[in-house]
Amino acid sequence: MRDQLEAERAARAAAQAAAEQAGAEVAGLRTQLRQMERAAQKRASGAEAAAQQTGSVHAELAAVQAELAAARAARDTALADRAAVHAGGPGDIERVRALLTEALGLTRGPSPSARRRQRKPLALPGGIYGNSDAAGEHLLRAADAVVLVDGYNVAKLGWPQLPLDRQRDVCIEAAENLARRWGSLIHVVFDGASIVGAAAGGRRLVRVSFSPEGVTADDVLRAEVAALDVGRPVVVVTNDQAIVTDVRAAGANVVASDTFLPLARR
């Protein structure tokens, strides 16, 4: 009997020890579970905050994109308004004829006062020379400069495989691309106001004109250079050496058509 009691005591003691060990393990597991729950809650809160932040970023991005679109539309409107003002309206052909008369008068020899007011070409920064892309970009981006483009000289060089009307269109598009990027005030001159498709449709970001009957675009370019205020920089885009010689003598800068094309196509 005594042996049986001792055996039962030993069994109860072992059971109690096992229960205590199991309780300790459960307590440890509970602590570990609470830690895991806290970590999960923290991750959930972080994920929610990240989602909210992402939503905020998307909203800010949408607002910036809307503002950018509005700014681009305002820029294009301003460029078109400026081109329209610079064009001079329906009397443009008569204006060209008057300018040609003035230019021819100047070729007979400027007066002493005119010599004193000779236009000075824009200077290139140090290290930039000739007809490099850097020189062309510097001149085409110059503040207050009027850029006169020999339309068919550029168009036929840049897109010789296209028909004439498409050459004009893509040349104008390239000039508008440049105006959008750099804000350049550009006037593209083509030969022949009477040819089919010469009338420019819609608002342009650049000025587009066609020489009057009996007048070449070359002479219109010379007349424009002569008529513009000598205090305003003028840049002429052409490969025509006769034009180059005349406009340089009048103080204008020249950018070769070969240089203009890659800059306009960027």
C-alpha positions as a Markdown table, in Angstrom:
| # | Residue | x | y | z |
|---|---|---|---|---|
| 1 | Met | 0.0 | 0.0 | 0.0 |
| 2 | Arg | 2.8 | 2.4 | 1.0 |
| 3 | Asp | 4.6 | 1.6 | -2.2 |
| 4 | Gln | 1.4 | 2.4 | -4.2 |
| 5 | Leu | 1.0 | 5.8 | -2.4 |
| 6 | Glu | 4.6 | 6.7 | -3.2 |
| 7 | Ala | 4.1 | 5.8 | -6.8 |
| 8 | Glu | 0.9 | 8.0 | -7.0 |
| 9 | Arg | 2.7 | 11.0 | -5.4 |
| 10 | Ala | 5.5 | 10.6 | -7.9 |
| 11 | Ala | 3.1 | 10.5 | -10.7 |
| 12 | Arg | 1.2 | 13.6 | -9.5 |
| 13 | Ala | 4.5 | 15.5 | -9.1 |
| 14 | Ala | 5.6 | 14.5 | -12.6 |
| 15 | Ala | 2.2 | 15.6 | -13.9 |
| 16 | Gln | 2.4 | 18.9 | -12.1 |
| 17 | Ala | 5.9 | 19.5 | -13.4 |
| 18 | Ala | 4.7 | 18.7 | -17.0 |
| 19 | Ala | 1.7 | 21.0 | -16.5 |
| 20 | Glu | 4.0 | 23.8 | -15.3 |
| 21 | Gln | 6.3 | 23.3 | -18.3 |
| 22 | Ala | 3.3 | 23.3 | -20.6 |
| 23 | Gly | 2.0 | 26.5 | -19.0 |
| 24 | Ala | 5.4 | 28.1 | -19.5 |
| 25 | Glu | 5.4 | 27.1 | -23.1 |
| 26 | Val | 1.9 | 28.4 | -23.6 |
| 27 | Ala | 2.9 | 31.7 | -22.0 |
| 28 | Gly | 5.9 | 31.9 | -24.3 |
| 29 | Leu | 3.7 | 31.2 | -27.3 |
| 30 | Arg | 1.2 | 33.9 | -26.2 |
| 31 | Thr | 4.0 | 36.4 | -25.9 |
| 32 | Gln | 5.3 | 35.4 | -29.3 |
| 33 | Leu | 1.8 | 35.7 | -30.7 |
| 34 | Arg | 1.3 | 39.2 | -29.3 |
| 35 | Gln | 4.6 | 40.3 | -30.8 |
| 36 | Met | 3.5 | 38.9 | -34.1 |
| 37 | Glu | 0.1 | 40.6 | -33.9 |
| 38 | Arg | 1.8 | 43.9 | -33.0 |
| 39 | Ala | 4.2 | 43.5 | -36.0 |
| 40 | Ala | 1.3 | 42.6 | -38.3 |
| 41 | Gln | -0.7 | 45.7 | -37.1 |
| 42 | Lys | 2.4 | 47.8 | -37.6 |
| 43 | Arg | 2.8 | 46.4 | -41.2 |
| 44 | Ala | -0.9 | 46.9 | -41.8 |
| 45 | Ser | -0.7 | 50.5 | -40.6 |
| 46 | Gly | 2.4 | 51.1 | -42.7 |
| 47 | Ala | 0.6 | 49.6 | -45.8 |
| 48 | Glu | -2.4 | 51.8 | -45.2 |
| 49 | Ala | -0.2 | 54.9 | -44.8 |
| 50 | Ala | 1.7 | 53.9 | -47.9 |
| 51 | Ala | -1.6 | 53.4 | -49.8 |
| 52 | Gln | -2.8 | 56.8 | -48.6 |
| 53 | Gln | 0.6 | 58.4 | -49.6 |
| 54 | Thr | 0.5 | 56.7 | -53.0 |
| 55 | Gly | -3.0 | 58.0 | -53.5 |
| 56 | Ser | -1.8 | 61.5 | -52.5 |
| 57 | Val | 1.1 | 61.2 | -54.9 |
| 58 | His | -1.2 | 60.1 | -57.7 |
| 59 | Ala | -3.5 | 63.0 | -57.0 |
| 60 | Glu | -0.6 | 65.5 | -57.0 |
| 61 | Leu | 0.7 | 64.0 | -60.2 |
| 62 | Ala | -2.7 | 64.3 | -61.9 |
| 63 | Ala | -2.8 | 68.0 | -60.7 |
| 64 | Val | 0.7 | 68.7 | -62.0 |
| 65 | Gln | -0.2 | 67.0 | -65.3 |
| 66 | Ala | -3.3 | 69.1 | -65.6 |
| 67 | Glu | -1.3 | 72.3 | -64.9 |
| 68 | Leu | 1.3 | 71.2 | -67.4 |
| 69 | Ala | -1.3 | 70.7 | -70.1 |
| 70 | Ala | -2.8 | 74.1 | -69.3 |
| 71 | Ala | 0.6 | 75.7 | -69.4 |
| 72 | Arg | 1.3 | 74.1 | -72.8 |
| 73 | Ala | -2.0 | 75.3 | -74.2 |
| 74 | Ala | -1.3 | 78.8 | -72.9 |
| 75 | Arg | 2.1 | 78.7 | -74.4 |
| 76 | Asp | 0.8 | 77.6 | -77.8 |
| 77 | Thr | -1.9 | 80.3 | -77.6 |
| 78 | Ala | 0.7 | 83.0 | -76.8 |
| 79 | Leu | 3.0 | 81.8 | -79.6 |
| 80 | Ala | 0.0 | 81.8 | -82.1 |
| 81 | Asp | -1.0 | 85.3 | -80.9 |
| 82 | Arg | 2.5 | 86.6 | -81.3 |
| 83 | Ala | 2.9 | 85.1 | -84.8 |
| 84 | Ala | -0.5 | 86.7 | -85.8 |
| 85 | Val | 0.6 | 90.1 | -84.5 |
| 86 | His | 4.0 | 89.8 | -86.2 |
| 87 | Ala | 2.3 | 88.8 | -89.5 |
| 88 | Gly | 0.6 | 92.2 | -89.9 |
| 89 | Gly | -2.7 | 90.9 | -91.1 |
| 90 | Pro | -4.2 | 90.9 | -94.6 |
| 91 | Gly | -2.1 | 93.8 | -95.8 |
| 92 | Asp | 1.1 | 91.6 | -95.5 |
| 93 | Ile | 1.8 | 91.5 | -99.3 |
| 94 | Glu | 1.5 | 95.3 | -99.5 |
| 95 | Arg | 3.8 | 95.6 | -96.6 |
| 96 | Val | 6.4 | 93.3 | -98.3 |
| 97 | Arg | 6.3 | 95.5 | -101.4 |
| 98 | Ala | 6.9 | 98.6 | -99.3 |
| 99 | Leu | 9.8 | 96.8 | -97.6 |
| 100 | Leu | 11.3 | 95.8 | -100.9 |
| 101 | Thr | 11.2 | 99.4 | -102.0 |
| 102 | Glu | 13.0 | 100.4 | -98.8 |
| 103 | Ala | 15.5 | 97.6 | -99.2 |
| 104 | Leu | 16.3 | 98.7 | -102.8 |
| 105 | Gly | 16.8 | 102.2 | -101.5 |
| 106 | Leu | 19.3 | 101.0 | -98.9 |
| 107 | Thr | 21.3 | 99.0 | -101.5 |
| 108 | Arg | 22.1 | 102.3 | -103.3 |
| 109 | Gly | 24.2 | 103.3 | -100.3 |
| 110 | Pro | 23.2 | 104.1 | -96.7 |
| 111 | Ser | 23.3 | 107.6 | -95.4 |
| 112 | Pro | 25.9 | 108.6 | -92.7 |
| 113 | Ser | 23.2 | 108.3 | -90.0 |
| 114 | Ala | 22.2 | 104.9 | -91.3 |
| 115 | Arg | 25.8 | 103.8 | -91.1 |
| 116 | Arg | 26.0 | 104.8 | -87.5 |
| 117 | Arg | 22.9 | 102.7 | -86.8 |
| 118 | Gln | 24.2 | 99.5 | -88.5 |
| 119 | Arg | 22.9 | 96.3 | -86.9 |
| 120 | Lys | 25.5 | 94.4 | -84.9 |
| 121 | Pro | 25.4 | 90.6 | -85.3 |
| 122 | Leu | 25.1 | 88.5 | -82.1 |
| 123 | Ala | 28.4 | 87.4 | -80.7 |
| 124 | Leu | 29.0 | 83.7 | -80.0 |
| 125 | Pro | 30.2 | 82.6 | -76.6 |
| 126 | Gly | 33.8 | 81.5 | -76.2 |
| 127 | Gly | 34.5 | 78.0 | -77.6 |
| 128 | Ile | 31.5 | 78.0 | -80.0 |
| 129 | Tyr | 32.3 | 78.5 | -83.7 |
| 130 | Gly | 30.9 | 78.6 | -87.2 |
| 131 | Asn | 27.8 | 76.5 | -88.1 |
| 132 | Ser | 28.1 | 74.0 | -85.2 |
| 133 | Asp | 24.9 | 72.8 | -83.6 |
| 134 | Ala | 25.9 | 74.7 | -80.5 |
| 135 | Ala | 26.3 | 78.0 | -82.5 |
| 136 | Gly | 22.9 | 77.4 | -84.2 |
| 137 | Glu | 21.2 | 76.7 | -80.9 |
| 138 | His | 22.7 | 79.8 | -79.3 |
| 139 | Leu | 21.5 | 82.0 | -82.1 |
| 140 | Leu | 18.0 | 80.5 | -82.5 |
| 141 | Arg | 17.4 | 80.8 | -78.7 |
| 142 | Ala | 18.6 | 84.4 | -78.5 |
| 143 | Ala | 16.2 | 86.7 | -76.6 |
| 144 | Asp | 14.2 | 89.1 | -78.8 |
| 145 | Ala | 15.8 | 87.7 | -82.0 |
| 146 | Val | 13.6 | 87.4 | -85.2 |
| 147 | Val | 14.4 | 84.1 | -87.0 |
| 148 | Leu | 13.8 | 84.3 | -90.8 |
| 149 | Val | 13.6 | 80.9 | -92.5 |
| 150 | Asp | 14.2 | 80.4 | -96.2 |
| 151 | Gly | 11.3 | 78.0 | -96.5 |
| 152 | Tyr | 11.9 | 76.0 | -99.6 |
| 153 | Asn | 15.7 | 76.0 | -99.0 |
| 154 | Val | 15.1 | 74.2 | -95.8 |
| 155 | Ala | 12.1 | 72.1 | -97.0 |
| 156 | Lys | 13.8 | 70.7 | -100.1 |
| 157 | Leu | 17.0 | 69.9 | -98.2 |
| 158 | Gly | 15.2 | 68.2 | -95.4 |
| 159 | Trp | 12.4 | 66.3 | -97.1 |
| 160 | Pro | 13.4 | 66.0 | -100.8 |
| 161 | Gln | 11.2 | 62.8 | -101.3 |
| 162 | Leu | 8.0 | 64.6 | -100.4 |
| 163 | Pro | 5.7 | 66.5 | -102.8 |
| 164 | Leu | 6.0 | 70.3 | -102.5 |
| 165 | Asp | 2.9 | 70.9 | -100.4 |
| 166 | Arg | 4.0 | 68.3 | -97.9 |
| 167 | Gln | 7.5 | 69.8 | -97.8 |
| 168 | Arg | 5.9 | 73.1 | -96.8 |
| 169 | Asp | 3.8 | 71.4 | -94.1 |
| 170 | Val | 6.6 | 69.5 | -92.4 |
| 171 | Cys | 8.9 | 72.5 | -92.6 |
| 172 | Ile | 6.3 | 74.6 | -90.8 |
| 173 | Glu | 5.8 | 71.8 | -88.3 |
| 174 | Ala | 9.5 | 71.7 | -87.6 |
| 175 | Ala | 9.6 | 75.5 | -87.1 |
| 176 | Glu | 6.7 | 75.3 | -84.7 |
| 177 | Asn | 8.4 | 72.5 | -82.8 |
| 178 | Leu | 11.4 | 74.8 | -82.3 |
| 179 | Ala | 9.1 | 77.7 | -81.3 |
| 180 | Arg | 7.5 | 75.5 | -78.7 |
| 181 | Arg | 10.8 | 74.4 | -77.2 |
| 182 | Trp | 12.7 | 77.7 | -77.2 |
| 183 | Gly | 10.0 | 80.4 | -77.6 |
| 184 | Ser | 11.7 | 81.6 | -80.8 |
| 185 | Leu | 9.9 | 84.2 | -82.9 |
| 186 | Ile | 10.1 | 82.5 | -86.3 |
| 187 | His | 9.0 | 83.8 | -89.8 |
| 188 | Val | 9.0 | 81.2 | -92.5 |
| 189 | Val | 9.0 | 82.6 | -96.1 |
| 190 | Phe | 8.1 | 80.6 | -99.2 |
| 191 | Asp | 8.0 | 81.6 | -102.8 |
| 192 | Gly | 4.7 | 82.3 | -104.6 |
| 193 | Ala | 1.5 | 83.5 | -102.9 |
| 194 | Ser | -0.5 | 82.4 | -105.9 |
| 195 | Ile | 0.4 | 78.7 | -105.9 |
| 196 | Val | -2.1 | 76.1 | -104.9 |
| 197 | Gly | -2.1 | 75.5 | -101.1 |
| 198 | Ala | -0.2 | 78.6 | -100.3 |
| 199 | Ala | -2.8 | 80.0 | -98.0 |
| 200 | Ala | -1.9 | 78.9 | -94.5 |
| 201 | Gly | -4.9 | 77.4 | -92.7 |
| 202 | Gly | -5.6 | 77.8 | -89.0 |
| 203 | Arg | -3.6 | 79.5 | -86.3 |
| 204 | Arg | 0.2 | 79.0 | -86.4 |
| 205 | Leu | 2.8 | 79.2 | -83.7 |
| 206 | Val | 5.1 | 80.8 | -86.3 |
| 207 | Arg | 4.5 | 83.3 | -89.0 |
| 208 | Val | 4.2 | 81.9 | -92.5 |
| 209 | Ser | 4.2 | 84.1 | -95.6 |
| 210 | Phe | 4.5 | 83.7 | -99.4 |
| 211 | Ser | 6.2 | 86.1 | -101.6 |
| 212 | Pro | 4.0 | 88.4 | -103.8 |
| 213 | Glu | 3.7 | 87.7 | -107.5 |
| 214 | Gly | 6.9 | 88.7 | -109.3 |
| 215 | Val | 8.9 | 88.7 | -106.1 |
| 216 | Thr | 11.1 | 85.9 | -104.8 |
| 217 | Ala | 11.3 | 84.7 | -101.2 |
| 218 | Asp | 15.0 | 85.7 | -101.3 |
| 219 | Asp | 14.0 | 89.4 | -101.8 |
| 220 | Val | 11.4 | 89.1 | -99.1 |
| 221 | Leu | 14.1 | 87.9 | -96.6 |
| 222 | Arg | 16.4 | 90.7 | -97.6 |
| 223 | Ala | 13.5 | 93.2 | -97.2 |
| 224 | Glu | 12.6 | 91.9 | -93.8 |
| 225 | Val | 16.2 | 92.2 | -92.5 |
| 226 | Ala | 16.4 | 95.8 | -93.9 |
| 227 | Ala | 13.0 | 96.8 | -92.3 |
| 228 | Leu | 13.5 | 95.4 | -88.8 |
| 229 | Asp | 14.8 | 97.8 | -86.2 |
| 230 | Val | 18.6 | 97.7 | -86.1 |
| 231 | Gly | 18.5 | 97.2 | -82.4 |
| 232 | Arg | 16.8 | 93.9 | -82.8 |
| 233 | Pro | 18.9 | 90.7 | -83.5 |
| 234 | Val | 18.0 | 88.9 | -86.8 |
| 235 | Val | 18.9 | 85.4 | -87.6 |
| 236 | Val | 18.4 | 84.1 | -91.2 |
| 237 | Val | 18.3 | 80.4 | -91.9 |
| 238 | Thr | 19.4 | 79.5 | -95.4 |
| 239 | Asn | 22.1 | 77.8 | -97.5 |
| 240 | Asp | 21.7 | 80.3 | -100.3 |
| 241 | Gln | 25.1 | 82.1 | -100.5 |
| 242 | Ala | 23.7 | 85.2 | -102.2 |
| 243 | Ile | 21.3 | 85.7 | -99.3 |
| 244 | Val | 24.0 | 84.9 | -96.8 |
| 245 | Thr | 26.2 | 87.6 | -98.3 |
| 246 | Asp | 23.5 | 90.3 | -98.3 |
| 247 | Val | 22.0 | 89.7 | -94.9 |
| 248 | Arg | 25.4 | 89.5 | -93.2 |
| 249 | Ala | 26.3 | 92.8 | -94.7 |
| 250 | Ala | 23.1 | 94.1 | -93.0 |
| 251 | Gly | 24.3 | 92.8 | -89.6 |
| 252 | Ala | 22.2 | 89.6 | -89.4 |
| 253 | Asn | 23.5 | 86.3 | -88.2 |
| 254 | Val | 23.1 | 83.2 | -90.4 |
| 255 | Val | 22.4 | 79.6 | -89.5 |
| 256 | Ala | 22.8 | 77.1 | -92.3 |
| 257 | Ser | 19.8 | 75.0 | -93.2 |
| 258 | Asp | 21.9 | 71.9 | -92.5 |
| 259 | Thr | 22.3 | 73.1 | -88.9 |
| 260 | Phe | 18.7 | 74.2 | -88.5 |
| 261 | Leu | 17.2 | 70.9 | -89.5 |
| 262 | Pro | 18.6 | 68.6 | -86.8 |
| 263 | Leu | 17.9 | 71.2 | -84.2 |
| 264 | Ala | 14.2 | 71.5 | -85.3 |
| 265 | Arg | 13.8 | 67.8 | -85.5 |
| 266 | Arg | 14.8 | 67.0 | -81.9 |
